[in-house]
Amino acid sequence: MKTLAAGLLLVAVAAPARAALPEFYKKVAGVHWVVSDLEKVKAGWAKLGFPVQDLGEVSASGSYLGQYGSARLRIAQARLAGAEVSWIQPLESESGFAEHLARHGDGVFSILYAVPTREALDAEVARLGRLSVSVLQRGELATPAGRITVVHMDTAAEGKYVLGLVHDETPHPPVDAAPAAVPLKLAQYALVVRSLEQVSAYWEKLGFPKMEVTHDPLSDRVYRGQPGTFDQKLGWHRHGTVTWEWIEPLGGPTVYEDFLKEHGEGFHHFGFDVPDIDAAGAFFASHGAPIVQSGGWGEKGKPGSGRFAYAATDSFGGVTAELLWSLR
């Protein structure tokens, strides 16, 4: 018994400790979404019924790749059925925002988590540093109500999005929750990648749970108005309040391969639950975002089955909206 216990102890000591994930990662605070034409993006989403707040031009000081400077940005904000977005149009600045726009075009640059204190923010930057994740850029915005600090970590190459940490000292008034013209509820953040296994291993190293991978058959597949032949594996992260879906395309044509060709790996769509997918699809199509891919899963008419439809909101900002309906 003593020998067995000693052997188990040696294994425990020799095995690397799993990275501990702070509690604030259980809820996404918002996204930084980089665009080249803010007016076009605002108009597109406002037409779908989402109130948009234009913050105008903002100057922020900070560092990018270790070099200190300042950046001028145009910013607008909106709540897309539970997704808090900040649209950012870079103006004459060297920054991660401008680099993303040059390399990938319009799209979500960073997914943000709210850190409760400055000390907690510094501690998390240090923890990630010990795991070989460096700071991509750090920005400070001083306002009369307090300071906002945002740190973007250099995770995009392996993790496929920039992990953002934000500490906001300013008060947050109630958000205008005026609904869009169709009922929507945020259900997913979804990214398209070429290898689920590689991405899962990277985020697991940083403390996130290992992906659950599924490859279920689809029915009634349609791609851009024609019968579809697309296929994909899906990876799932369910570590917080909203499900993360990671998509590895296996066959096409498909909107996922279209995205990879135009933007490369990264954030593809927000998924929204809807009570009536046909009515929601018709509304999006009549307001500038036609359905470009759709299908179903599960056995029709049985609990757990459902339907999906992608609305082409990427025409104003590079990110698609997925409509989801399921039979419970």
C-alpha positions in Angstrom: 0.0 0.0 0.0 2.8 2.4 0.9 4.5 1.7 -2.4 1.3 2.3 -4.4 0.6 5.5 -2.5 4.1 6.7 -3.1 3.8 5.9 -6.8 0.5 7.9 -7.1 2.1 10.8 -5.3 5.0 10.8 -7.8 2.5 10.8 -10.7 0.6 13.7 -9.1 3.8 15.7 -8.6 5.1 15.0 -12.1 1.8 15.8 -13.9 1.5 19.5 -14.9 -1.2 21.3 -13.0 -4.3 22.3 -15.0 -4.6 26.0 -15.4 -7.2 27.5 -13.1 -9.9 29.5 -14.9 -11.1 32.6 -13.1 -14.9 32.9 -12.5 -15.3 36.0 -14.7 -14.9 33.8 -17.8 -18.3 32.4 -17.3 -20.0 35.4 -18.8 -19.0 37.3 -22.0 -19.1 41.1 -21.4 -19.1 41.9 -25.1 -17.2 41.9 -28.4 -15.0 44.4 -30.2 -16.1 44.3 -33.8 -13.8 46.0 -36.3 -15.4 47.6 -39.5 -14.2 49.7 -42.4 -17.5 51.6 -42.9 -19.3 52.3 -39.6 -22.1 54.2 -41.2 -23.0 51.2 -43.4 -22.9 48.8 -40.4 -25.1 51.1 -38.2 -27.6 51.4 -41.0 -27.8 47.7 -41.6 -28.4 46.7 -38.0 -30.7 49.7 -37.3 -32.9 48.6 -40.3 -33.3 45.3 -38.5 -34.7 47.1 -35.5 -31.7 47.3 -33.2 -31.0 50.7 -31.4 -27.5 52.0 -32.1 -25.6 54.5 -30.0 -22.9 56.4 -31.9 -20.1 57.5 -29.6 -18.3 59.5 -32.3 -14.6 59.8 -32.5 -12.6 58.6 -29.4 -8.9 58.9 -28.6 -7.2 56.3 -26.4 -3.7 56.0 -25.2 -1.8 52.7 -24.6 0.5 50.3 -26.2 0.5 48.0 -29.2 3.1 45.3 -29.5 5.0 46.9 -26.7 5.2 50.4 -28.4 3.3 53.2 -26.6 1.2 55.7 -28.5 -2.4 56.8 -29.1 -5.1 55.8 -31.4 -8.1 57.6 -33.0 -11.2 55.4 -33.4 -14.8 55.8 -34.4 -17.1 53.8 -32.1 -20.7 52.8 -32.0 -22.5 50.4 -29.6 -25.6 48.2 -29.7 -27.1 45.3 -27.9 -28.0 42.5 -30.4 -30.6 40.5 -28.5 -28.2 40.0 -25.6 -24.9 40.4 -27.4 -23.1 43.6 -26.4 -21.2 44.9 -29.4 -18.8 47.8 -29.9 -18.2 48.6 -33.5 -14.8 50.1 -34.1 -13.5 51.9 -37.2 -9.8 52.6 -36.9 -8.7 56.1 -37.9 -5.0 56.6 -38.8 -3.6 54.4 -36.1 -1.3 51.4 -35.7 -3.3 49.0 -33.6 -4.6 45.5 -33.4 -7.9 46.8 -34.8 -6.2 48.2 -37.9 -4.1 45.0 -38.3 -7.2 42.8 -38.1 -9.0 44.9 -40.7 -6.1 44.7 -43.1 -5.6 41.0 -42.7 -9.2 39.7 -42.2 -11.6 42.4 -43.2 -14.7 43.4 -41.2 -15.5 41.1 -38.3 -15.2 40.4 -34.6 -11.7 41.1 -33.4 -12.0 40.3 -29.7 -14.3 38.6 -27.2 -14.3 40.5 -23.9 -14.6 39.5 -20.3 -15.2 42.0 -17.4 -12.6 41.7 -14.7 -13.8 43.0 -11.3 -10.7 44.9 -10.2 -7.4 46.3 -11.5 -5.6 43.8 -9.3 -7.5 40.9 -10.8 -6.8 42.2 -14.3 -3.1 42.3 -13.6 -3.2 38.9 -12.0 -4.9 37.4 -15.0 -2.4 39.0 -17.5 0.4 37.5 -15.4 -1.3 34.1 -15.3 -1.6 34.1 -19.1 2.0 35.3 -19.4 3.2 32.3 -17.5 1.3 30.2 -20.1 3.2 32.0 -22.9 0.4 34.4 -23.9 1.7 37.9 -24.3 -0.2 41.2 -24.4 -1.1 42.3 -27.9 -2.3 45.8 -27.0 -3.4 47.7 -23.9 -5.6 50.8 -23.9 -6.6 53.3 -21.3 -9.6 55.6 -21.7 -10.0 58.4 -19.1 -13.6 59.7 -18.7 -15.1 62.1 -16.2 -16.9 59.1 -14.6 -13.8 56.9 -14.3 -11.2 55.0 -16.2 -11.7 52.1 -18.7 -8.8 49.7 -19.1 -8.8 47.1 -21.9 -6.1 44.5 -22.4 -6.1 42.4 -25.6 -4.1 39.2 -25.3 -2.2 37.7 -28.3 -4.3 34.6 -28.7 -5.6 34.9 -32.3 -3.0 32.8 -34.0 -3.8 29.6 -32.1 -7.1 30.5 -30.4 -8.7 32.1 -33.5 -9.9 35.2 -31.6 -8.3 37.8 -29.4 -9.1 37.3 -25.7 -10.0 40.7 -24.2 -10.0 41.7 -20.5 -11.7 44.9 -19.5 -11.9 46.8 -16.2 -14.5 49.5 -16.3 -14.7 52.0 -13.4 -17.6 54.0 -15.0 -21.2 53.5 -13.9 -23.4 51.6 -16.2 -26.9 53.0 -16.7 -29.8 50.7 -17.7 -29.4 49.5 -21.3 -32.2 50.4 -23.7 -33.7 47.0 -24.2 -36.1 48.0 -27.0 -36.7 44.7 -28.8 -36.0 44.1 -32.5 -39.0 43.6 -34.8 -38.8 39.8 -34.3 -38.2 38.1 -31.0 -34.6 37.0 -30.7 -32.6 35.5 -27.8 -28.8 35.2 -27.9 -27.9 31.5 -27.9 -24.4 31.0 -29.4 -21.1 32.6 -30.2 -19.7 30.6 -33.2 -16.3 30.4 -34.9 -15.1 28.6 -38.0 -11.7 26.8 -37.8 -9.8 24.3 -39.8 -9.0 22.0 -36.9 -11.1 21.6 -33.8 -8.5 19.4 -32.1 -5.8 22.1 -32.3 -8.0 24.9 -31.1 -9.4 22.8 -28.3 -5.9 21.9 -27.1 -4.9 25.5 -27.1 -7.8 26.8 -25.0 -7.6 23.8 -22.7 -4.0 24.7 -22.0 -5.3 28.1 -20.8 -7.8 26.5 -18.5 -10.9 26.3 -20.7 -12.8 23.0 -20.8 -12.0 20.5 -23.6 -14.4 20.7 -26.5 -17.2 18.2 -26.8 -17.1 17.2 -30.5 -20.2 16.1 -32.4 -20.8 15.0 -36.0 -24.6 14.6 -36.4 -26.4 14.2 -39.7 -28.4 17.2 -41.1 -31.6 17.2 -43.1 -33.2 19.6 -45.6 -29.9 21.2 -46.5 -30.1 24.3 -48.7 -27.1 26.4 -49.8 -27.8 29.7 -51.6 -31.2 28.5 -52.9 -29.9 25.1 -54.1 -29.9 21.6 -52.5 -27.0 21.5 -50.1 -24.2 18.9 -49.6 -22.4 20.6 -46.8 -21.0 18.7 -43.8 -19.1 19.7 -40.7 -17.9 18.7 -37.3 -18.9 20.8 -34.3 -17.0 21.5 -31.1 -18.9 22.8 -28.1 -17.8 24.9 -25.1 -20.5 25.1 -22.5 -18.5 26.8 -19.7 -20.7 29.9 -19.2 -24.0 31.6 -19.8 -23.9 31.3 -23.6 -22.9 28.2 -25.7 -19.8 28.4 -27.9 -19.9 26.6 -31.2 -16.8 25.8 -33.1 -17.2 24.6 -36.7 -14.8 22.6 -38.8 -16.2 22.3 -42.4 -15.8 18.8 -43.9 -17.6 19.4 -47.3 -19.3 22.0 -49.3 -20.1 24.3 -50.8 -20.9 26.0 -47.5 -21.0 29.4 -45.9 -18.2 28.2 -43.7 -15.8 27.7 -46.6 -16.9 31.0 -48.0 -16.0 32.6 -44.7 -12.6 31.0 -44.6 -11.8 32.1 -48.1 -12.8 35.7 -47.4 -11.7 36.2 -43.8 -9.7 33.2 -42.6 -10.4 31.4 -39.3 -12.4 33.3 -36.7 -15.7 34.6 -35.5 -18.5 33.6 -38.0 -21.9 34.3 -36.4 -24.1 35.0 -33.5 -26.8 32.4 -33.0 -30.3 33.6 -31.9 -33.2 31.4 -30.7 -36.4 32.4 -32.4 -40.0 31.2 -31.8 -40.9 31.1 -35.5 -38.0 30.5 -37.8 -40.0 31.1 -41.0 -41.3 34.5 -39.9 -37.8 35.5 -38.6 -36.2 34.4 -41.9 -38.7 36.3 -43.9 -38.2 39.5 -41.8 -34.4 39.4 -42.2 -34.6 38.7 -45.9 -37.0 41.7 -46.4 -34.6 43.9 -44.5 -31.4 43.3 -46.4 -30.2 40.0 -45.0 -31.5 37.0 -47.1 -31.2 33.4 -45.9 -28.1 31.9 -47.5 -27.9 28.4 -45.8 -30.4 26.3 -43.9 -31.2 22.9 -42.7 -32.4 20.8 -39.8 -31.2 18.3 -37.2 -32.8 15.4 -35.3 -35.9 13.4 -36.2 -38.6 15.8 -37.4 -41.5 16.2 -35.0 -39.6 14.7 -32.1 -38.3 16.6 -29.1 -34.7 17.7 -29.6 -35.1 18.2 -33.3 -34.7 21.7 -34.8 -33.9 23.9 -37.7 -31.3 26.6 -38.5 -31.0 29.4 -41.0 -28.2 31.8 -41.7 -29.1 35.4 -42.6 -26.5 37.3 -44.6 -25.9 40.2 -42.1 -22.3 39.8 -43.1 -23.0 42.2 -46.0 -22.9 45.0 -43.4 -20.0 44.2 -41.1 -18.7 40.7 -41.9 -20.6 38.7 -39.2 -23.6 36.4 -40.0 -26.7 35.9 -37.9 -28.0 32.3 -37.4 -31.6 31.8 -36.6 -32.3 28.7 -34.4 -35.5 26.9 -33.6 -35.9 23.6 -31.7 -38.8 21.4 -30.6 -38.8 21.0 -26.8 
